[in-house]
Amino acid sequence: MLDVLVIGGGNAALCAALMAREAGARVLVLESAPKEWRGGNSQHTRNLRCMHDAPQDVLVDAYPEEEFWQDLLKVTGGRTNEQLARLVIRASSTCRDWMRKHGVRFQPSLSGTLHVARTNAFFMGGGKALMNAYYRSAENLGVEIRYNATVDSLEMDGDRFVAARIGNERIPARTCVVASGGFESNLAWMREAWGQNEAGEWPADNFLIRGTRYNQGTLLKFLLGAGADPIGDPTQSHCVAIDARAPLYDGGICTRVDCVSLGIMVNRDAVRFYDEGEDFWPKRYAIWGRLVAQQPGQIGYSIIDAKSIGRFMPPVFPGEKAATLPELARKLGLDEAVFMKTVNEFNAACRVGTFDHAVLDDCHTEGVQPPKTHWARPLDTAPFYAYALRPGITFTYLGVKVDETAAVHFGGKASKNLFAAGEIMAGNVLGQGYTAGVGMSIGTAFGRIAGLQAAAAALSSLQG
Ligand SMILES: Cc1cc2nc3c(=O)[nH]c(=O)nc-3n(C[C@H](O)[C@H](O)[C@H](O)COP(=O)(O)OP(=O)(O)OC[C@H]3O[C@@H](n4cnc5c(N)ncnc54)[C@H](O)[C@@H]3O)c2cc1C
């Protein structure tokens, strides 16, 4: 019989598979996607957030445990499990040597609006290269991998895993790691979770999914139905405002638009709705998808002027461009009079000090709602640019409850042979909000723990 069955084919799954194999277990990975689309959302990533007390290879300066924890506490508004969060934070300081051993390479961050050279280690070649390296290493170590292998359900004996099922096929194993992602790709479930708004709209109908189409949440639903303890809220997710022209799935990072904090954001009614300069973009970019989701028609428009060009990573697709603001409003199909009133009020409210996008500068507004607390400069220099943005779902936070061994809990009790890692349990650490790179920190930490624990449980059951 198999020792460890790993369900999923992304970062968390491969970390688990590699660790289990290194611990001497016989491991099979079941990946829903075909080989060319393997790697789930992890194939789209660029970096992971790492704690460090002094400069380390590609990371400058220091990012101590306490600062990382405070960042997490702030973005989650306290909806996090401190013990599990600190476990992730500490693991992030030591995982890179292990990653390198399996072929992952790092590079210093490029400059841009994400000021992350201190906090985030970038993968050379991005997440695709990272996943290819892990698959290569897994194959070399003798991990068996099956593609086009969507697990429909599990056979459980109470809280004990017995076998996985793919159609009529039954795959028994001593232990199992479920690392099958969130449910973000399941549009029907997203629709149900978000429901209808007061205007009678179904907001999820206008969502775009930034990553894989294979995270359908089949096993998450199954486990919750089988009595696994839930964690997180189904409407909470990592949700970015992305280029409205992005494809429904797998648009990846090239659909990101990073100029929100440099200008203003207006909704379909041509009015502003949130402080665009609240904090640094890496700490705020993931709230904007949700903010746009709450607007009529689930659309927003980021408006900048010529002064901002060159100050942010240029989007792959050019935005609307106009010589005057009224012309821009017409091109966007916005009410010209309301748009001009919004811009004129904003411009008049700007108190420009010393503009510096690299610090929380003193350029702010006075007497306009909502305020813009940093980087507030009048939109007065032609040409003017606009990007239409829609909610882009990265991953959902509803998951299964785990403990520090990654064991899945049923009725408050840890399963002895069923473990979870990655998005399917990320809600234990991320009750809401996000800070760039922490998804891979969670998946890497818990993937490695789950693999080790699953191998230990499988091998000890052999001896027992
Ligand atoms: C565009 C984009 C950019 C991102 N950038 C970053 C970044 O730079 N840094 C960062 O930290 N995070 C980033 N994230 C978030 C990050 O991708 C996730 O936090 C992380 O990849 C989660 O890893 P995972 O292994 O849990 O899930 P995934 O990588 O999504 O893997 C889930 C796997 O499960 C498989 N699967 C699903 N259902 C089944 C089933 N029933 N049977 C078998 N297999 C199944 C899927 O095919 C997939 O292979 C990004 C996400 C996106 C979409």
The ligand as an ORCA input file, in Angstrom:
! r2SCAN-3c Opt
* xyz 0 1
  C      -1.748     35.390    -10.326
  C      -1.327     34.962     -8.959
  C      -0.160     35.459     -8.409
  C       0.226     35.097     -7.133
  N       1.413     35.562     -6.652
  C       1.833     35.171     -5.440
  C       3.128     35.514     -4.972
  O       3.937     36.127     -5.673
  N       3.462     35.130     -3.712
  C       2.609     34.405     -2.918
  O       2.952     34.103     -1.781
  N       1.406     34.005     -3.374
  C       0.999     34.355     -4.603
  N      -0.201     33.918     -5.064
  C      -1.008     33.037     -4.194
  C      -0.441     31.622     -4.281
  O      -0.582     31.178     -5.589
  C      -1.120     30.646     -3.344
  O      -1.142     31.122     -2.042
  C      -0.372     29.322     -3.359
  O       0.024     28.981     -4.635
  C      -1.218     28.228     -2.816
  O      -0.596     27.001     -3.042
  P      -1.457     25.683     -3.029
  O      -0.508     24.572     -3.317
  O      -2.284     25.601     -1.822
  O      -2.521     25.859     -4.217
  P      -2.341     25.713     -5.789
  O      -0.989     26.067     -6.233
  O      -3.471     26.419     -6.430
  O      -2.498     24.168     -6.022
  C      -3.728     23.480     -5.895
  C      -3.618     22.246     -6.725
  O      -4.678     21.349     -6.437
  C      -5.125     20.759     -7.649
  N      -6.476     20.266     -7.391
  C      -7.575     20.989     -7.090
  N      -8.624     20.168     -6.867
  C      -8.163     18.896     -7.025
  C      -8.765     17.593     -6.923
  N     -10.057     17.450     -6.610
  N      -7.984     16.510     -7.157
  C      -6.678     16.645     -7.479
  N      -6.062     17.855     -7.581
  C      -6.799     18.952     -7.350
  C      -5.008     21.869     -8.659
  O      -4.953     21.406     -9.976
  C      -3.672     22.503     -8.219
  O      -2.590     21.836     -8.798
  C      -0.589     34.215     -6.363
  C      -1.743     33.679     -6.930
  C      -2.111     34.039     -8.219
  C      -3.366     33.432     -8.816
*
